[in-house]
Amino acid sequence: MSTLLAVSRPTEWNFPLFVHVLGAMILVGGLLAGASSIAFARGDTRFLRLGYWTLLFVALPGYIVMRIGAEWLYMKEGWDDLPDSAVPVWLDIGYIVADAGALLTLIALIVGGIGVRRLRDGKGEGLIKAAMVIALLVLAAALVAVWAMSGKPD
Amino acid sequence: MSFDDWLLVLHVLAAFAFVAGMVVFWMLIYAVRRTDTPEGTIRMEPIVKVGSAATGIGAGGTIIFGIWLAFSVGNYDIWDPWIIAALILWAATGAVGGRTSKEYLAGMTKAKELEHAGQAGPNAELLALNRTQSGLVLHTIGSVLLLLILIDMIWKPGA
């Protein structure tokens, strides 16, 4: 049971876990904040830009911190010493979401970045909205990862 | 997954919502500090609602599922020092959050008054309210308290 594992977790895992969770929380917060700003912009370029910069300067750093913590923890817990077949499902879910999330976040930032550039010419809102949709997808996937990481299903 | 595992999942998801709400408010604080028009201020209201919903779900969920876990999981007791510390920090975060909300609502109220009076242009008093220093300090304190809760949850001092 994951709760029992949490009680008996070696103390040297705590700091990497803290880095991992804090990064994930900032990532989720950045995605929610950025997507909300774009969703409620109603054509106001100030909010479209704010949403995009939030994705870039909050969600992306959050992802990087989360991933650093994840890899650190992966090594500390000794998963890298085990064969792939021994890796539990919850960890696979976490990695799938993290890898796909990285790719999608990058696409959202590129698409949104082009959109922000085009705002000067009165265009680009559609591209920023597309970035918002991708951000919401990553947010939903991140919540699935939170479920997998904390519930640790078999 | 056992019932306790599900409780833990809901507790952790609520914690994520809590922090996400705080991040939304950080973004709004950044934006509102450069806003001196009633329209610009009022436009933030739907995003304020997103932040309020996230912090509300987060605060409620963490305390409900957290206390439930404390009673349900055999290894924990509600009087464990780290759980008592978390409860105190949670209450402090709520109190600080309430005061922060009051600080920033003053700007929103002023913006609505100005709009009703037909004053759409930049307003120095509105800008001053939106740039509330005590609001900024309170939100910083709230964020630090939330960070301390996370530290407490991970290190579980005294467990």
Boltz contact constraints between the chains, C-beta under 6 A:
constraints:
  - contact:
      token1: [A, 1]
      token2: [B, 2]
      max_distance: 6.0
  - contact:
      token1: [A, 2]
      token2: [B, 5]
      max_distance: 6.0
  - contact:
      token1: [A, 3]
      token2: [B, 4]
      max_distance: 6.0
  - contact:
      token1: [A, 3]
      token2: [B, 8]
      max_distance: 6.0
  - contact:
      token1: [A, 3]
      token2: [B, 73]
      max_distance: 6.0
  - contact:
      token1: [A, 7]
      token2: [B, 75]
      max_distance: 6.0
  - contact:
      token1: [A, 14]
      token2: [B, 154]
      max_distance: 6.0
  - contact:
      token1: [A, 14]
      token2: [B, 155]
      max_distance: 6.0
  - contact:
      token1: [A, 17]
      token2: [B, 154]
      max_distance: 6.0
  - contact:
      token1: [A, 18]
      token2: [B, 154]
      max_distance: 6.0
  - contact:
      token1: [A, 25]
      token2: [B, 16]
      max_distance: 6.0
  - contact:
      token1: [A, 25]
      token2: [B, 19]
      max_distance: 6.0
  - contact:
      token1: [A, 28]
      token2: [B, 16]
      max_distance: 6.0
  - contact:
      token1: [A, 28]
      token2: [B, 20]
      max_distance: 6.0
  - contact:
      token1: [A, 29]
      token2: [B, 19]
      max_distance: 6.0
  - contact:
      token1: [A, 29]
      token2: [B, 20]
      max_distance: 6.0
  - contact:
      token1: [A, 29]
      token2: [B, 23]
      max_distance: 6.0
  - contact:
      token1: [A, 32]
      token2: [B, 20]
      max_distance: 6.0
  - contact:
      token1: [A, 33]
      token2: [B, 23]
      max_distance: 6.0
  - contact:
      token1: [A, 33]
      token2: [B, 24]
      max_distance: 6.0
  - contact:
      token1: [A, 33]
      token2: [B, 27]
      max_distance: 6.0
  - contact:
      token1: [A, 36]
      token2: [B, 47]
      max_distance: 6.0
  - contact:
      token1: [A, 36]
      token2: [B, 50]
      max_distance: 6.0
  - contact:
      token1: [A, 40]
      token2: [B, 46]
      max_distance: 6.0
  - contact:
      token1: [A, 40]
      token2: [B, 47]
      max_distance: 6.0
  - contact:
      token1: [A, 50]
      token2: [B, 31]
      max_distance: 6.0
  - contact:
      token1: [A, 54]
      token2: [B, 27]
      max_distance: 6.0
  - contact:
      token1: [A, 146]
      token2: [B, 12]
      max_distance: 6.0
  - contact:
      token1: [A, 146]
      token2: [B, 13]
      max_distance: 6.0
  - contact:
      token1: [A, 146]
      token2: [B, 16]
      max_distance: 6.0
  - contact:
      token1: [A, 147]
      token2: [B, 9]
      max_distance: 6.0
  - contact:
      token1: [A, 150]
      token2: [B, 8]
      max_distance: 6.0
  - contact:
      token1: [A, 150]
      token2: [B, 9]
      max_distance: 6.0
  - contact:
      token1: [A, 150]
      token2: [B, 12]
      max_distance: 6.0
  - contact:
      token1: [A, 151]
      token2: [B, 1]
      max_distance: 6.0
  - contact:
      token1: [A, 151]
      token2: [B, 5]
      max_distance: 6.0
  - contact:
      token1: [A, 151]
      token2: [B, 9]
      max_distance: 6.0
  - contact:
      token1: [A, 153]
      token2: [B, 1]
      max_distance: 6.0
